[in-house]
Amino acid sequence: MANLKSLVETNEKLLASSKDKAHEELLFTYKGVVYPSMLCSPETFQALDAFQLRADDLLLVSYLKCGNNWTVQILHDMIYSVHGKEPPPLMAMLEFGSPDKFESLDQIPPRRVLTTHLHRDNIPRSMEVNKVKTLVVFRNPKDAAVSLFHFYNSLPLLPNYSSWNEFFEHFMTGKVGHSSYFEHAIAWNEHIDDENVMVLMFEEMKADLERAVKKIADFFGVHLTEEQILLITKRGIFKAMKERSSETHGSVGNSYFRKGDVGDWKSYFSEAQSREMDAKFEECLGGTKLGERMNY
């Protein structure tokens, strides 16, 4: 796997190349959806369409800043670390990187850990054809918005925002990338009862990580001892992930693992903004099974 670059190496290279980019150069639109131009390209999306997900893959899907970087490391521990196996480097999202990355992904032996922020309709059709087990992680949209605001303002790969109010408007209208949070949620709500889909809440993981680890392992059919579950839980506590972030993500580690708090949104949302998002949530997810799971 010598041709597979680690996430750290990729991040550092991208940071170096993004320094001289103007604000408007950092985003582009593909099939009506906004994406970060330093991470995605039309050529990669075209190659992704033909990528074959395998029936034994572990696929992780989430909207931005809903716990993806946290959960993918837990999955890596399940498949590799606790069994003493040498893991391939942590890979970036399926949609990130150059088109030739898929040749490298094809070389990884079972079981692969794959992850994406893509809207369900834009994930390769092989996910459904091969009945790939898919873990979908959601987070309270208010906390997700605040976390994404800080992410945009701490990572040179993405446009900075001069104010929270400006960012909030873009978040609510789906202008911050990877389609809107609510479009993402509506699409997955239609599949919440599929046998190959498990929905997990960020808040569940924060409240009882050991229980969440057991649920994830059972869903993917990964057999772990109690000792292994406790080890994964210990390594997976957000504080521990943050402490290792420079090792796993390089100099941008703190951007990926900022706080991980529940309820941080209360320090940013005005009463009017809170009511606006409440109304949007009710319009899109009110009375749905996913809405109930979110305990909004």
Buried (B, 14 or more C-beta within 10 A) or exposed (E): EEEBBBBBEBBBEBBEEBEEBEEEEBBBEBEEBBBBBBBBBEEBBEBBEEBBBBEEBBBBBBBBBBBBBBBBBBBBBBBBBBEEEEBBBBBBBBBBBEBEBBEBBEEBEEBBBBBBBBBBEBBBEBBBEBEBBBBBBBBBBBBBBBBBBBBBBBBBBBBEBEEBEEBBBBBBEBEBBBBBBBBBBBBBBEBBEEEBBBBBBBBBBBEEBBEBBBBBBEBBEBEBEEEBBEBBBEBBBBEBBBEEBBEBBBEBBEBBBBEBEEEBBEEBBEEEBBEBBEEBBEEBBEEBEBBEBBEB
